[in-house]
């Protein structure tokens, strides 16, 4: 009887070994790069094509690494201890936790509160620009439930992230003030976790796809939007990621717009996204992912799009029938990420907005609207603590575009995919040296080009040539240094030559950055 009681107790206690999902923002590149490095060494095996990671996942990967730390060099061991002091602060690193304004925990709950503050500056031959933010964040758990919230207020004297700008800057819904502006960003959510999955309602930024200088499925540049987020991993060899999001169309619905006390209340069309990504692991280190998405509007939330493993274009055909040729806006994507060669990460992503097999090779009829990214990163070979990156991106005309303005691949009019949008290409090379724990020295070269925006010049959709002419191009040489003070606290400085030429009448870049200029960037932050 006693043995039975003990056995039942073990089963019950093991069922309560769970993790609480609170997501760690994609802008904290330090921890993501460290996990990537660990993958190339074969110490951990992570799905690096889907971000952000949860704090629970990061902790599990770090604990696994700690069990194999004899495989690490001196700098990597210090990095490991540094991150464990935050992500496993209640256990392994209990005597040397990272500094938090408030951190409390027991066997039932945990809670952490910290301020958010920082400033980034850009100085070139034309202007001095700054971006500052202040706010606060909280995260924690109560048994199986995780929660997190992050509120910050941004102010810029020059707007850096308008929807048409071809930059990596995070998008925001500005209140304009001369050349500058202000906006606020509220992120967070509530999640529920079990042994092999989690589900939550969150408002956050997400990235799907492989790459180091932008990704081309979900780029994470739009203002954060609310979504139902599901992660299921019933076995080591298969994983499902799914979202259903409430996008912001900013397309006025005239039928519902009204005037009250001489003020016009603009009401926008509803707009949603459903997307899934199924990752298969034939063997350790190789991730093969396939997925699809649909942007839909002018109907209420469709239950068929809440089914996380459906092929949504087929559902669209069913719902719209033969009478509505246009329907909604669907996409497909494929991603390959391989860590099978020691020290090397090889990756490629294909985003298909439309593909005509019948007319694929007909220059006058093709509608091959796709975005392709491929590249590699070599870690710790032939030199220890050095990473070398090379990648290429090409996006054909009209990829990410749609003829119906309520179903564009956008939220708040920011493109959901690659930051260069359509009819563009880019080559990117980078080298970084991790001199010691937290200190990174780096250099990079990036050449980006964008051709004509055919949605503004023609109604023709078939046979459009790639890069018929160059409307905008940017060449950047950059060197810099970054020091990580605490997990989400950085001090950085970089400088180089930035040469931007805009042959178009459209504004793709802040005015003060045009031309060939020496540009210095610096900043300090606590939290993102």
Buried (B, 14 or more C-beta within 10 A) or exposed (E): EEEEEEEEEEEEEEEEEBBBBBBBBBBBBBBBBBBBBBBBBBBBBBBBBBBBBBBBBBBBBBBBBBEEEEEBEEBBBBBBBBBBBBBBBBEBBEEEBBEBEEBEBEEEEBBBBBEBBBBBBBBBEBBEBBBBBBBBBBBBBEEBBBBBBBBBEBBBBBBBBBBEBBBEBBBBBBEEEEBBBBBEBEBBBBBBBEEEBBBBEBBBBBBBBBBBBBBBBBBBBBBBBBBBBBBBBEEEEEBBBBBBBBBBBBBEBEEEEEEEEEEEEEEBBBBBBBBBBBBEBEEEBBBBBBBBBBBBBEEEEBEBBEBBEBEBBEBBBEBEEEEEEEBBBBBBBBBBBBBEBEBBBBBBBBBBBBBBEEBEEEEEEBBBBBBBBBBBBBBBBEEEBBBBBBBEBBBBBBBBBBEBEBBBBBBBBBBBBBBBBBBBBBBBBBBBBBEEBBBBBBBBBBBBBBBBBBBEEEEEBEBBEBBEEBBBBBBBEBEBBBBBBBBBBBBBBBBBEBBBBBEBEEEBBBEBBBBEBEBBBBBBBBBB
